[in-house]
Each structure stands twice: as structure tokens, then as C-alpha cells.
Amino acid sequence: MPRLRSNVRSDKSKLGVQVIARAVEILRALEGNAQGLSLGQLSRQLDLPKSTVQRIVAALDAENFVVAASPSARVRLGPALVRIAHSIQFQVAAIAHPYIEELSQSTGEAVDLAILDGTKAVFIDHMEGSGRLRAVSAVGLSFPLHCTANGKAMLATLDEEGFARMKRSLTLSAYTAHSVRTWPKLEAEVENIRSTGIAYDREEHTIGISAVGIAFHGPEGEIAAISVCTPSIRFEQEEKFLLEALQRCRTAIAKVFGNRDYVAPRFV
């Protein structure tokens, strides 16, 4: 009997996680849809039964996470999310923002600021590039560590114990044919990043997009990274220019945060 009760608790836990995941899917689907979506549209877009969508939307509506968008039963994101968003503050983002803005303006490319969160990089600030062909990302999205410039740069800041813990929990999934898939190869690359201060993503996460990144410690001890992302068609011609601009940005931020352990990139 004790084992049966344990199994019941486990099943309920899995069900709860699934409901939360589906609620997040609904909120993400509504993101950017000012006119809202109907239950049918959400059902088709997320490939979920309409009855499931209706139950979850009703629960979200009760907490004002979604509200009615029109008399035709469409829903859109609600005011409770605004209240939560206003309570979120990242000191590192507030301090670094003027520097990544200048970096984006000087290069014309997209610039991202991410922090290390477990086994993923979470974007907390983003500046869009000005070119006709642009790399696009968004604040709040998370990306893998092993195949992104900011992720690998942050991995390189970990000490031996921290890296060993990461090795036990990080999965080296293949996002493209260029993604690192073995630990010996990733460890060799991380060691090189520790030496040079530079991390690359050469179409490892997304075909057609390349990036270069550098990591640092924020004012509250968090591990953060700045990356410049650009269509690969421009990256080869602009690589040295991007590195030099990124170095100037990182040097300026290092002075603000007092990072004495910063390794300046070596240009070759």
C-alpha cells in the first residue's frame, strides 16, 4: 500500500507539471497577439484538445493572466503579467544595458545579455541589429549552453567542481550538424575559451546564424555573458571587427563591475 500511495503522488506530480507546461505554452502563443486568439485557434496551434485549452484558459483568466480580447471569445495576455514583470529586476541588466546598446549601434548587429540558470542561458536583455538580414532572439527565452556563444563562455567561467556538476546534468543535444556532441570536444573548447576569453557559435544552434561571446561575473555574483549574433554570411568578413567591438564593451563593463579576473580576447 505505501508503494501505491507513492505512485499516486508521482502521477499527480507529473500531471501538475504537464498542466503548468501547457499553461506556459498558451501564454507564449498569446505573446505578440494584441488582438488575442480564440480557444479554437489555440487548440489548433498547440495541438491540444479544445476542452483542455478551455480549462487552462479559465484558470489563467481567474488569476488575470489572460483577459477577454473581444466579445467573440478571443483571449489575450492579462494585467497580472504586467505586475509580475514590473517586479522583476536584474541589476546586471540595468548596468550593462547602455554598453550593449552602444555595442549594437557600433556593429549594427544583434547583441544579447544572458545569465546562467542551471543548465541553460536565459536572455535578460536584447538589442536588435540594424541590418536588413538580422539575427533575432528575445528576452525571456532560454538557450542551451553547449552550442551557443554565451552558453559556452559561461561554462568556461565555472571552476572544476562547478563544471563537474554541470557535466552530470547537461545533455549535449544536436541542434544542427555542427553542434558539439561529445564531452571531450566540449571540454577542449572550454579550455581554449578560458585561455582566450572568446566563445564561438558557428551555426551550432541555428543554421545561418553565428555568434561570438564573452562571459563575466555580475554585481551579485551571477555569471553573465554578452554575445554578438549575426547571419553567418556576414560573420566571416566581420569577425575581427566584431571581436574588437566586443572587447571594448567587455573592458568597459569589467571596470564597472570590478572584474579583475577578466581575460581579454586575443585577436589572431
N, C-alpha and C positions, 0 to 999 in steps of 0.2 A: 504493500500500500504506500509506504513512503516514496518508493521509486515512481509510482503512478502520479502522486501529487507533484513530484519534481518535474515529471514530463508535462503535466498540465501547466505548471508555471512557465516552463520553457516555451510551450506552444503559445501561451498568452503573450510572452515577451516578444516572440517572433512576430506575432500578429500586430502588436503595438508598434514595432519598428517599421513594419510594412505600411501601416496607416500613416505614420509620420513621413515616410519616404514619398508616399503618394500625395500627401498634402503639400509637400515641398514641390513636387512635380507640377501640381496645379498652380501654385504661386509663381513658379518660374514661367509657366505657359502664359500667365496673365501679364507678366513683365513686358512693358513696352506696348501693351494693347490698351490705349486710353479709352477706346470705345467698348472694351470688355469682350468677353466670349460667352456664348451660350453653353448650357450643360452639354448639349449635343456636340458642339464644336470641341469642347474639352474632352469629351468621351472619345471622339474620333482621333483627335490629335495625340492623346496619351494612350490610346488603345486600352481603355478601361471601360467596364460596364457603366452605363449611364446611371444606374442605381447607386453604384459605388461613388461616382463623382458627386451625385446629389447629396449623399450622406456627408461626405467630407466637406463639400462646399457649405452645407448647412452648419457644420461645426465651426468652420472658419468664419462664417457670417456672424455667428453668435458672439465671437470674440472681436468682431470688426476688422478681421484680417482681410476680408473681402466685403464688398458692398454691391448693391444693385446698381448697374450701369444704365439701365433703361427699363421702361415698362415691359419690354419684350423678353424678360428673364435673363438678360445678359448680366454677368458679374465682372467686376474689376477689382484691383487691389484696393484695400481699405486703409483708413486713417491710423489704425493701430500700428501698422508697419512704419508709418512716418514717425510716430512717437518712439518706437524702438530704435529706428535709425538715428534719431537725434541724440539718443543716449550712448551711442557707440563712438568712442574716441580713441584714436591711435596717436599717441604723442609723436611717434616716429614719422607718421604720415604728415602731420601738421608741420613738423620741422623740415622734412625733406621735400615737401611739395614745391617750393619755389625753385629748388635745384633741379628737380626732374622736369619742371616746366621749361626752364632755361635749356636743359639738355634736349628736350623735344624740339624746341624752337630752333636751336642751333644746328640740329641734324635733319630736321624735317621728318623724323621717324617717330613711331610709337615708342613710348617709354612706360615701363611698369615698375611699380614698387610692390614687393611681396614680402610676407613674413612666413617663417617656418611654423607649421601647425601639424605636429605629429609626423605623418609620412607624406605630407602634401605641402605645396606652396600656395598660399592664399593671397590673391591680389587685393591690396587695400588702397591703391591709388593708380591712376592711369591717365596718360596724356596721349591723345590721338595724333598721329602723324599728319602732315600737310600734303603728302604726295598723292598723285592720282591712284597709284597702287599702294594699299596700306595694309599693315598687319593689324588685326582687330582683336581686342580682348575686352574684359570688363571687370570692374571692381566687384568683389564678392565671389568670383569664380575661383576654383581650386585646380591646380595642375600637378602632375607627378613630378617627383624630384629627379629621377634618374635620366630623364630625357629632355629637360628644359635647362636653359642657361641659368636662370635664377635658382632653380632647384639644385643643380649641381654645385653652383657657387656656395649655397648654404650648406650642402653636405660637406664641403671642404673645410668649413669652419668648426665642425664637430671634433672633439677630442677622441682619443682611441676608444674610450668607454662608450661615448655617445654614438660613435659610428658603429660599434659592435651591436648596440641596442637597435639601431636603425636596420642593420643587416638582418636581424631576426624578424623584423616586421614589414620591411619594404619589399614589394613584389615588382620585379623587373618586367613589366608587361611591354609588349611590342606595339607601339602606336604607328610606327612606319617601319619600312625595311632598314632604316638607319638607326633605330633605337638600340641602345645598349641592352644586351640580354644576359650577360654573364657578370658575376661579381668580380672576377679577376680583371676584366676590362674596365669596369666602373671604378674599381679601386686604383688602377693605374692612372685613370683620367683624373680622379680626385686628388691623387698625389701631385700630379702636374699642376692642377689648379692651385693647390697650396703653395707651390713654388712660384707660379707666375701671377696669381691673383685674378686670372681670367677664366671664365667658363663659357663654353660654346654650345649652341644648339644648331646643328647643321641639318635641318629638316628631320630631326629626330622625333619631334612631337607632331608636326604638321607638315605635309609635303608642300613645298613652295615658300615656307617661312623659315628664316634663320635668325639667330639672336646671339647677343653677347652679353654677359652679365658679371657683376661683381657683388660680393656679399660684405656685410659689416654688422656690428652689434649696435642695437638701438639704445636709447637712453634708459630703458627699463630692462635691459639685458636680453631683449628679444633678438633673434637672428633675422636679419632682413637682407634683401637683395634688390638691386636695380638692374633692369635689363633693357636693352635697346633691341627692338624687333623690327625686321624689315623683310619685304619679299626677297627671296633668295636671288632673284635676277639682279638686284642692286647690291646685295651683300658683298659679293666678291670684289666689286670695284670700290666700295666704300668702307671696307673692313678697317683699314688703318685709320681713316678719318673718324669712324665711329668709336674705335678704341681710345683715341686721343681725347675725344669729347667726353667719353665715359670716365676716363681717368681724371679729367679736370673736375667733373661733377663729384666723383668719389673722394678726391682730395679735399674739396670744399666741405663736404659732409663730414669727413673724418675730423676736420678741425672743430666743427660744431659739436660733434659727439665726443671728441677727445679720444678717438680710437688710436692707440699707439701701436697696435699690432697689425695695422694695415700694411699689406704688401702691394706696392704699386705695380701695375702691369708692365711687363717687358715687351716692347714692340720689336718685332722681327721682320 
